[in-house]
C-alpha cells in the first residue's frame, strides 16, 4: 500500500544503498534498486509505500530557490530521456554515498555554512547529470538543446496551449525540423506531446484530490470546450473524468 498521493512543490531524490524501494510518480510505480537513484521535479504526483521507513537509502529535496543559487545548469532535470531512474556504477555510487552523507551531516547542523551546503548540492547534481547522460546512446548537441527548449516552452505555457508554428518560431526553426526533433527524442509528434502533457496534468489534478467539475478542470487547462476536453481525456486514458474520480473513492 502507498501513502496518499500528493504533489511535491520541490525537487526530490531517492538514492538506494541496499535492497529496493517502490515509489510512485505520476501514477507509475518505479522500483529503485541498489545503486539506483529516482528523481522527480516540482508538481509531479507522488506516493511512497507505507511501511518503508528504515530502508537503506538517502532522501533529499530542495526547491527552485535553492536551484537558482547553484552555479551550473543540470539538463537531466528536464528529463529528455523520459526516465525517472538512473543506475550508477559502483564507483559513482560510492561517490554519491559520500556526498549524500556529507549533506546529511551539514543539514543536521543548524550552524552549517549555507555556501558549503550549496557546494555539495552542486557536486551531487553534477554527478547525477553525468550518470543520466551516460544512459543516452546519442551525444548531446544542438538538436537536444532544441528539444529541451521545446519542452521548457511547453511547460511554461501549458495552459495557454501554444500553436506548433508559434513554438517553432520561438525556437528559430521550421515546423518540419521541430517535428523531426521532438519525434526523435520523445517518440511523439509535437501536438501529441502537448496533448499527453495536458492530460497528465489533468490526471495529477484529479489524483491530488482537487474537487473540480469537468468544466472547471477544462478551463484551468486552457480548453474552451469542456465537452472536447472530456472526450480527449477518455481517448487518452481510457476512462472518463468521473470514472477517474470514482476510482479514488474506492
C-alpha positions as CSV (number, residue, x, y, z in Angstrom):
1,X,0.0,0.0,0.0
2,X,1.1,3.6,-0.7
3,X,0.7,6.8,1.2
4,X,-1.9,9.3,-0.2
5,X,-0.6,10.7,-3.5
6,X,0.5,14.3,-3.3
7,X,2.2,16.9,-5.5
8,X,5.5,17.9,-4.0
9,X,6.5,21.6,-4.6
10,X,10.2,20.7,-4.8
11,X,12.8,18.5,-6.5
12,X,13.1,15.1,-4.8
13,X,15.8,12.5,-4.9
14,X,15.9,8.9,-3.5
15,X,19.2,7.0,-3.6
16,X,19.1,3.3,-2.6
17,X,22.2,1.8,-1.0
18,X,20.9,-1.7,-0.4
19,X,17.8,-3.7,-1.3
20,X,15.0,-1.9,-3.2
21,X,12.2,0.6,-2.7
22,X,9.0,1.1,-4.7
23,X,7.9,4.6,-5.4
24,X,5.0,6.0,-7.4
25,X,5.5,9.0,-9.7
26,X,2.6,10.3,-11.9
27,X,0.7,7.0,-11.3
28,X,3.6,4.9,-12.4
29,X,5.3,2.5,-10.0
30,X,9.1,2.6,-10.1
31,X,11.3,0.0,-8.3
32,X,14.6,1.6,-7.2
33,X,17.3,-0.9,-6.5
34,X,20.9,-0.9,-5.2
35,X,23.0,1.9,-6.6
36,X,20.0,3.4,-8.3
37,X,18.5,6.9,-7.9
38,X,15.0,8.1,-8.6
39,X,14.3,11.8,-9.1
40,X,11.2,13.9,-9.5
41,X,10.6,17.6,-10.3
42,X,8.1,20.0,-8.7
43,X,4.4,19.2,-9.1
44,X,4.8,15.6,-10.1
45,X,2.2,13.4,-8.3
46,X,4.0,11.1,-5.9
47,X,3.3,8.4,-3.3
48,X,5.6,6.5,-1.0
49,X,4.9,2.9,0.1
50,X,3.6,2.5,3.6
51,X,6.0,0.7,6.0
52,X,9.1,1.6,4.0
53,X,10.7,3.6,6.8
54,X,14.1,2.2,7.9
55,X,15.2,1.2,4.4
56,X,18.8,1.7,3.4
57,X,18.5,4.9,1.3
58,X,19.1,8.6,1.3
59,X,16.4,11.2,0.5
60,X,16.9,14.8,-0.4
61,X,14.6,17.6,-1.5
62,X,15.2,21.3,-2.5
63,X,13.2,24.0,-4.2
64,X,13.7,26.3,-7.2
65,X,15.1,29.0,-5.0
66,X,18.0,26.6,-4.0
67,X,18.5,25.6,-7.6
68,X,18.7,29.3,-8.7
69,X,21.7,29.7,-6.3
70,X,23.7,27.0,-7.9
71,X,26.5,27.8,-10.4
72,X,25.5,25.3,-13.1
73,X,22.6,24.0,-15.2
74,X,21.6,20.4,-14.9
75,X,19.9,19.2,-18.2
76,X,18.8,15.9,-16.6
77,X,16.2,17.8,-14.6
78,X,14.3,18.3,-17.8
79,X,14.3,14.5,-18.2
80,X,14.6,14.4,-22.0
81,X,15.1,10.6,-21.9
82,X,11.8,10.3,-20.1
83,X,13.2,8.1,-17.3
84,X,12.8,8.9,-13.6
85,X,15.5,6.4,-12.5
86,X,19.3,6.3,-13.1
87,X,21.7,3.4,-12.4
88,X,25.3,4.1,-11.3
89,X,28.5,2.1,-11.4
90,X,29.9,1.0,-8.0
91,X,32.5,3.8,-8.1
92,X,30.0,6.5,-8.9
93,X,27.6,5.1,-6.3
94,X,30.3,5.4,-3.7
95,X,30.9,9.0,-4.6
96,X,27.2,9.7,-4.3
97,X,27.0,8.0,-1.0
98,X,29.8,10.2,0.3
99,X,28.1,13.4,-0.9
100,X,24.7,12.4,0.4
101,X,26.4,11.5,3.8
102,X,28.1,14.9,3.9
103,X,24.9,16.7,3.1
104,X,23.1,14.8,5.8
105,X,25.7,15.9,8.4
106,X,25.6,19.5,7.2
107,X,21.8,19.7,7.2
108,X,21.6,18.3,10.7
109,X,23.7,21.2,12.0
110,X,21.9,24.5,12.2
111,X,25.3,26.3,12.2
112,X,26.4,24.9,8.9
113,X,27.6,27.3,6.2
114,X,24.9,27.6,3.5
115,X,27.6,28.1,0.8
116,X,29.1,24.8,1.8
117,X,25.7,23.1,1.5
118,X,25.2,24.6,-1.9
119,X,28.7,23.4,-3.0
120,X,27.8,19.8,-2.0
121,X,24.4,20.0,-3.8
122,X,26.2,21.2,-6.9
123,X,28.6,18.3,-6.7
124,X,25.7,15.9,-6.2
125,X,23.7,17.2,-9.2
126,X,26.8,17.2,-11.4
127,X,27.4,13.5,-10.6
128,X,23.7,12.7,-11.2
129,X,23.7,14.6,-14.5
130,X,26.8,12.6,-15.6
131,X,25.1,9.3,-14.8
132,X,22.0,10.4,-16.7
133,X,24.0,11.4,-19.7
134,X,25.8,8.0,-19.9
135,X,22.5,6.3,-20.4
136,X,21.9,8.2,-23.6
137,X,23.0,6.5,-26.8
138,X,23.5,9.7,-28.8
139,X,25.8,12.5,-27.7
140,X,24.1,15.7,-26.7
141,X,24.2,18.5,-29.2
142,X,22.2,21.3,-30.8
143,X,19.2,19.1,-31.5
144,X,18.9,18.1,-27.9
145,X,19.1,21.8,-26.9
146,X,16.2,22.5,-29.3
147,X,14.2,19.7,-27.8
148,X,14.9,20.9,-24.2
149,X,13.8,24.4,-25.4
150,X,10.6,22.9,-26.8
151,X,9.9,21.0,-23.5
152,X,10.6,24.1,-21.4
153,X,8.3,26.3,-23.6
154,X,5.5,23.8,-23.3
155,X,5.9,23.6,-19.5
156,X,5.8,27.4,-19.0
157,X,2.9,27.9,-21.4
158,X,0.9,24.7,-20.9
159,X,-2.5,26.1,-20.1
160,X,-2.2,28.6,-23.0
161,X,-1.8,25.7,-25.4
162,X,0.5,27.4,-27.9
163,X,0.3,26.5,-31.6
164,X,3.1,24.5,-33.1
165,X,4.1,27.3,-35.5
166,X,4.4,29.7,-32.6
167,X,6.7,27.3,-30.7
168,X,8.8,26.7,-33.8
169,X,9.2,30.5,-34.2
170,X,10.3,30.9,-30.6
171,X,13.0,28.3,-31.2
172,X,14.0,29.8,-34.5
173,X,13.3,26.7,-36.5
174,X,10.8,25.4,-39.1
175,X,7.8,23.3,-38.1
176,X,9.2,20.3,-40.0
177,X,12.5,20.5,-38.1
178,X,10.6,20.8,-34.8
179,X,8.5,17.7,-35.7
180,X,11.6,15.7,-36.5
181,X,13.5,16.6,-33.3
182,X,10.5,16.1,-31.0
183,X,9.7,12.8,-32.7
184,X,13.3,11.7,-32.3
185,X,13.6,12.4,-28.6
186,X,10.0,11.7,-27.4
187,X,8.7,9.3,-30.0
188,X,5.7,11.6,-30.5
189,X,4.7,14.5,-32.7
190,X,4.8,18.0,-31.0
191,X,1.0,18.0,-31.0
192,X,0.8,14.6,-29.3
193,X,3.5,15.6,-26.8
194,X,1.4,18.6,-25.8
195,X,-1.8,16.7,-25.6
196,X,-0.3,14.0,-23.4
197,X,1.2,16.6,-21.1
198,X,-2.2,18.3,-20.8
199,X,-3.9,15.1,-19.9
200,X,-1.1,14.2,-17.5
201,X,-1.7,17.5,-15.7
202,X,-5.4,16.7,-15.6
203,X,-4.7,13.3,-14.1
204,X,-2.5,15.0,-11.5
205,X,-5.2,17.4,-10.5
206,X,-7.8,14.6,-10.3
207,X,-5.5,12.3,-8.2
208,X,-4.3,15.0,-5.9
209,X,-7.9,15.5,-4.7
210,X,-9.0,18.6,-6.5
211,X,-12.8,18.6,-6.3
212,X,-13.3,20.4,-9.6
213,X,-16.1,19.9,-12.1
214,X,-15.2,18.8,-15.7
215,X,-15.8,22.3,-16.8
216,X,-13.5,23.9,-14.2
217,X,-10.8,21.3,-15.0
218,X,-11.1,22.1,-18.7
219,X,-10.9,25.8,-18.3
220,X,-8.0,25.6,-15.9
221,X,-6.0,23.7,-18.5
222,X,-6.9,26.1,-21.3
223,X,-9.7,24.2,-23.0
224,X,-12.6,26.4,-24.2
225,X,-14.8,23.4,-24.9
226,X,-15.3,21.1,-21.8
227,X,-17.0,18.5,-24.0
228,X,-13.9,18.2,-26.2
229,X,-11.7,18.0,-23.1
230,X,-13.8,15.3,-21.7
231,X,-13.7,13.2,-24.9
232,X,-9.9,13.8,-25.2
233,X,-9.4,12.7,-21.6
234,X,-11.3,9.4,-22.2
235,X,-9.4,8.8,-25.5
236,X,-6.0,9.2,-23.9
237,X,-6.7,7.5,-20.5
238,X,-9.5,5.0,-21.4
239,X,-11.6,6.5,-18.6
240,X,-14.0,9.4,-18.2
241,X,-13.0,12.1,-15.7
242,X,-15.9,11.0,-13.5
243,X,-14.6,7.4,-13.6
244,X,-11.1,8.5,-12.7
245,X,-12.5,10.4,-9.7
246,X,-14.6,7.4,-8.7
247,X,-11.5,5.2,-8.7
248,X,-10.0,7.4,-6.0
249,X,-13.0,7.0,-3.7
250,X,-12.9,3.2,-3.8
